[in-house]
């Protein structure tokens, strides 16, 4: 039986959510983004990654040939990610009592979102996170970036709490409050049922924003990236580059397609470089060997303590 995540954060706490379905959808979204991590010489933060150097990049992110589940997911996401919903989601995050646990406990909790007996799924969530972190580690990237590899998907814990479905947990992110750019996956046509589409303010190029306002002032669609960014920004000593990697790693219209650059300020230009450095490791890196969580746990517990002053984090 597939595992389920229990939502106990609302009066409807007796409802269940199929975590296996979330992972299957997340894997399907990333199916065209699979990289194989290889041993590599030490590299600096902005040096090219090594493990993916022999991959044909034209074969990745082929969404036009994606399965119907992915296409239906994006249709729902593009319909329901509105300004009103995003304001409500942020208000819920800051006003409600949040679960408390250590980062490693959060990783173990996230691990229940996958059914290890599923013949189509070979990796547990911990193994995937460790493979991402280890690929960064083998490439000689900074310790804080190794930690980002380990925690970058922890925002999926949102599925246990206030998520309305899968559409506000996974998938590519984009700004709300301004016109939906055609470079968003499946283009602006998929937003026609969104209540903000064609809005007299939200439907204009800059909407509620202004040129050069900076992405810190832009509301990105609520999901595991944005959620985790809000969790860690005030509870860690991670540098700005690390926070950008968390917040923008699914913001493909921006870091890969060149959209919304008119909203950037000088700070964002530096952050874009950092996100691009992280991006190859975010594309669901896999290696031949399955990492041992128990063997690697001491190293990563030390790494977590280095950047999270308080062992217990509010999620």
Protein Blocks (a to p, Z undefined) as FASTA:
>chain_A
ZZddddfkbfklmbccdfklmmmmmmmmmmmmcccddddddddfklccfklmmpcfklgo
ilklpcfklmmmmmmmmmmmcfklmmmmmmmmmmpccddddfklmmmmmmmmpcfklmkb
mbdfklmmmmmmmmmmmnopafklmmmmmmmmmmmmmmmmmpgblmlmgccdddehiacd
fkbghijklmmmpmkgopaklmpmnlmacehkbjklpccdddfklmmmmmmmmmccbdfk
lmmmmmmmmmmmlmmnopaklmpcfklmmmmmmmmmmmmmmnopacfbdcdfklmmmmmm
mmmmmmmmblbacZZ
